Every structure is written in structure tokens, then in C-alpha cells.
Amino acid sequence: MKAVSVGVYEAKTKLPRLLARVARGGEVIITKHDKPVARLTSIPREASMPLQEALDGLAQIRARARRGPESLKDLIAAGRRL
């Protein structure tokens, strides 16, 4: 798929379409005053795996935070185990 060049305003207004194009393997060059300033490309599958692991870790932290604080005794004990 050929790279397409779009201005900043067009990129802002058509971002979902541009992302769909990138997901299909295309490339988008974003220009400002006819000068290239950014390139949208897809992330290789193997490079996105650490991102998923980070998102999973964040979900675990959020789940713990929803349960409420642990007791001070538990927090102190956890600190000693580190």
C-alpha cells in the first residue's frame, strides 16, 4: 500500500480513517505547511507484546486499588519482604 500525505487539519479530522489505513499496512505522512512532521506506521506484532503486558499490569494495580487500602501491618510486612 502506498504512503499517503495529509495536512495536520485533515489528519485531525480523519484520524479514524487514517488509523484504519495504517492498520491495513499503509503509511501516513503528516505535513505542516507542506513539510513532513510525522509518520504514522503500524507497530510490528512482536513489538506490541510488551505493551500488552504493561496494560495487564496496570489493570492489576487498578484492581488492587479498588479493593481499598491494606492494613498498615500488611504494608510493613510487604516492605520487609522486598
C-alpha positions as CSV (number, residue, x, y, z in Angstrom):
1,M,0.0,0.0,0.0
2,K,1.4,3.4,-1.0
3,A,2.1,6.1,1.6
4,V,-0.3,9.0,1.7
5,S,0.5,12.6,2.7
6,V,-2.1,14.7,4.6
7,G,-2.0,18.0,6.3
8,V,-2.4,18.4,10.1
9,Y,-6.0,19.6,9.9
10,E,-7.0,16.7,7.7
11,A,-5.2,14.3,9.9
12,K,-7.1,15.6,12.9
13,T,-10.5,15.4,11.3
14,K,-9.9,12.0,9.6
15,L,-7.8,10.2,12.2
16,P,-10.0,7.1,12.5
17,R,-9.8,6.5,8.7
18,L,-6.1,7.1,8.7
19,L,-5.5,4.7,11.6
20,A,-7.6,2.1,9.7
21,R,-5.3,2.6,6.7
22,V,-2.2,2.2,8.9
23,A,-3.7,-1.0,10.5
24,R,-4.0,-2.5,7.0
25,G,-0.3,-1.9,6.4
26,G,-0.3,1.6,4.9
27,E,1.7,4.6,6.0
28,V,0.6,8.2,6.5
29,I,2.9,11.2,6.4
30,I,1.5,14.2,8.3
31,T,2.6,17.6,7.0
32,K,2.5,21.1,8.3
33,H,2.9,23.9,5.7
34,D,3.8,21.2,3.2
35,K,6.8,20.0,5.3
36,P,6.6,16.4,6.7
37,V,6.5,16.5,10.5
38,A,5.3,13.0,11.5
39,R,4.8,9.5,10.1
40,L,2.1,7.0,11.2
41,T,3.0,3.4,10.7
42,S,1.8,0.2,12.2
43,I,3.6,-1.4,15.2
44,P,5.0,-4.9,14.4
45,R,3.2,-7.6,16.3
46,E,6.2,-8.7,18.4
47,A,6.8,-5.1,19.5
48,S,3.3,-4.7,20.8
49,M,3.5,-7.6,23.2
50,P,5.4,-5.7,26.0
51,L,2.7,-3.0,25.7
52,Q,0.0,-5.6,26.4
53,E,2.0,-6.9,29.4
54,A,2.2,-3.3,30.7
55,L,-1.5,-2.9,30.2
56,D,-2.2,-6.1,32.1
57,G,0.0,-4.9,34.9
58,L,-1.9,-1.6,35.1
59,A,-5.2,-3.5,35.2
60,Q,-3.9,-5.5,38.2
61,I,-2.8,-2.3,40.0
62,R,-6.2,-0.7,39.4
63,A,-8.0,-3.9,40.7
64,R,-5.9,-3.7,43.9
65,A,-6.7,-0.1,44.3
66,R,-10.4,-0.7,44.1
67,R,-10.2,-3.2,46.9
68,G,-9.1,-0.5,49.2
69,P,-6.0,0.0,51.3
70,E,-4.3,-2.9,53.1
71,S,-3.7,-2.6,56.8
72,L,-0.6,-0.8,57.9
73,K,0.7,-4.1,59.3
74,D,0.4,-5.8,55.9
75,L,2.1,-2.8,54.2
76,I,5.0,-3.0,56.6
77,A,5.3,-6.8,56.2
78,A,5.3,-6.4,52.4
79,G,8.1,-3.8,52.6
80,R,10.2,-6.2,54.6
81,R,9.9,-9.0,52.1
82,L,11.4,-6.8,49.3
